[in-house]
């Protein structure tokens, strides 16, 4: 089973990268399943209903979230109706949406779990992702041993703690939220593929995909200001992971693919608001 995980898609520029690069990438690398983190698609904060539908049409099989998953009101109403969008499983049980899903991949099944870390998220206070993961894995393994976890967390210490906790329990743990592609992709001793940061998809000459001038000004003045995405030097980042029938990872590879197509007013319609 060959899985592509696309690093956090940021703004319209990120959607444009997916639209431009994913069809060829999926064909050339013979990808069986595509997962992407969509926590910052719409305006750089959250995921709107229209963007989620459009990204599904572009070939993304599952969209995961993070602390911004409920930022757009239409997503709060929409998320419970679509199995391809996941919110962190450690949100309160009665919240809209689902924290994991099991999907058909050829003749096999793949489970995708979304978890949110506990460090650095001041607006949310969620249940322990470590103990919850153990509970979920016991339930999921009745159906499939192939399990990929998107761990949306701030600190490397929290991510690596979960990596070793999950080693041998799941097939892969992919770190998201930092929007930086890290150089630590590896397979741990018990067969779990890990990477601390799967990067971002959108502008690389930016602050997490956003306009540097605005982000700098907010630090200088301490005055709240609306961020906006930027289109300077576009790139699709993420990881390729191969999993065998037993649920063990066979390989993990970080990828960076520049977007050579020049965006203009005509082809920016990727950008369903």
Secondary structure by P-SEA (a helix, b strand, c coil): cbbbbbcccccaaaaaaaaccaaaaaaaacccbbbbbcccccccccccaaaaaaaaaacccbbbbcccccccaaaaaccccccccccccccccccccccbbbbbcccbbbbbbbbbbcccccccccccaaaaaaaaaaaaaacccbbbbbcccccaaaaaaaaaaacccccbbbbcccccccccccccccbbbbbccccccccccccccccaaaaaaaaaccbbbbbbbbccccbbbbbbbbbcccccccbbbbbbbbbcccccccccccccc
